[in-house]
């Protein structure tokens, strides 16, 4: 248990540093910004306590907000994703799956994992950019931000999953 928490904390720090130092400065075509830290919540295992998932999501979002100067946007959107993750993960698992099954391409399969990651990333990006803009007066820009950021983040998540050890 302690080793798992230590690993999770190291991934937490690595994703925060990557987002704050590198990924926050990338804006492809003026609309696509990678929000890779959502990967931390996507790969939480099946039997992980829901309260712990919400706590990790809240503190990861809060840390990203502090580094990115977007008060509350990352926290709210990532906590919402942390709330949805256990329920969406159950939709992609067979009933006889192990109670502590880790969410990855190796365990779920490529199609199921990519679909799960796409859904959670899309929800995160939609919530994130809705709160960031706080208006639908520029609806086309909002749609481009959500779709572009979702696709860019999904490409990075799949890239990490292909090189990660199972």
N, C-alpha and C positions, 0 to 999 in steps of 0.2 A: 504494500500500500504506500509506504513512504517513498519507494523508488518511483512508483507511478506518479505520485504528486510532484516529486523532484523533476521528472521528465516533463510533466505538464507545465511546470513553472519555467523550465528552460525554453520550451517551445513558445510559451507566453512572452518571455523576454525577447526571443529571437524575432517573433512576428511583430512585436511592438517596435523594435529597432529598425527592422526592414521597412515597416510602414512609415515611420517617422523620418528616417534618414534618406530613404530612396523613393519609395512608392508614392509618397505625397507630392513629389515634385514631377510626377509623370502625368501629363494630360494629352492623350493621343487625340488628334483632330479637334482639340478644344472641348471634348466631352467625355472621353473614356478615361477614368481614373481607376487603377487597380485597388481594390479593397481586400487584400489578401488575408487580413486577420480573421475574416469570417471562417476560414479553413479550420481554425482552432475549435470552433463550435461544431462544425460539420463532422469531425472525426471523433467526437466524444462517443465512447462505447455504449452499448444498449442498456446495461444494468446500472449505469452511473446514476446516482441520486439526482432527481430533478432540481432540488434546491441547490445542489452543488453546481449543476450546469448553469443555473441562473446567476449564482454568485460569481462564477468564472466569467460569464458573459458580461455581467455588470462591470466588474473590475477591468476587464479587457477594454470594454467600450469607454470607460472612464479614463483609462490610461491613454488610449488613442485620442480622446477629446483633449486631454491636457497637452499632448504633443502637437496636435493639429490645430488648436485654437478654434474648435467648433463646439462650443459648450452644449452638452446634452444630446447632440445629434447621434454620435457613435454609440453612446450609452443606451439610448432608447432603442435604436434600431437593432443593436446586437443583443440586447436583453430580450427583445421580441423574438429574434431568431432562436435564442436559447430556450425560449418558452415553446416554440414550435418544433424544435429538433427532435425530441424524443417521440413525439406523435408521428411526424413524417417518417422517421426511421422505422417505426413499427410497420408502416405501410409497405416498405420494401423488403422486409425480412419474412422468411417462412415461419410458420408457427412453432416448428420444432427447433428453431435456431437457439444456440447457446445463450444463456442469460447475460453473459458479459462479452458478447460478440463485438469486436472492434469494427467501426465503420471505415472501410477502405475499399479500394478497387479489388484487392486480392480476396476479400471476404464476401463482398456483395456482388462482384462482377462489374465489368466496365459499364454496361448500360444502366444498371440500377444505381451505381454510385454517381455516374455523371448526371442522371436524372435527379437524384437527391440533392447533389451539389448545385445543380441548376435552379431547382426550386428554392432552396434556402438562400442562395446568392441573389436570385431575383427578388425575393421578399426583402432581403436586407437592403439591396440597392434602391428599390422602390421606396421603402420607408426612409432610408437615409436621405435621398434627394428630395423627397417630399418635405421632410423636416428642414433640410438645408435651404430650399427655396421658399418654403412656407407660403407658396402661392402657385396657382396654376395659370397665371397670366402669360407665361412663356411655356406653354404646354409642349411644343415641339422640342425645345431645349431639354425639358424634363425627360421626355421619351428618349431622346438621344443619349442623355446622361445615364439613364437606367439601363438601356439596352447595351450601350457601349461598355459601361463599367461591368455589367454582368458578364458579357462575353470575355472581356479581358481578364477578369478575375477567374472565370471558369477555366480559361486556357492556362493560367498560372497554377491553379489547383490541380488540374489534370497533369501538368508537367511535374509538379512535386510528387504526386502519387505514383507516377511511372518510375521515378528514381528512388522512391522510398522503399526501405526494406519492409516486408510484411511482418 
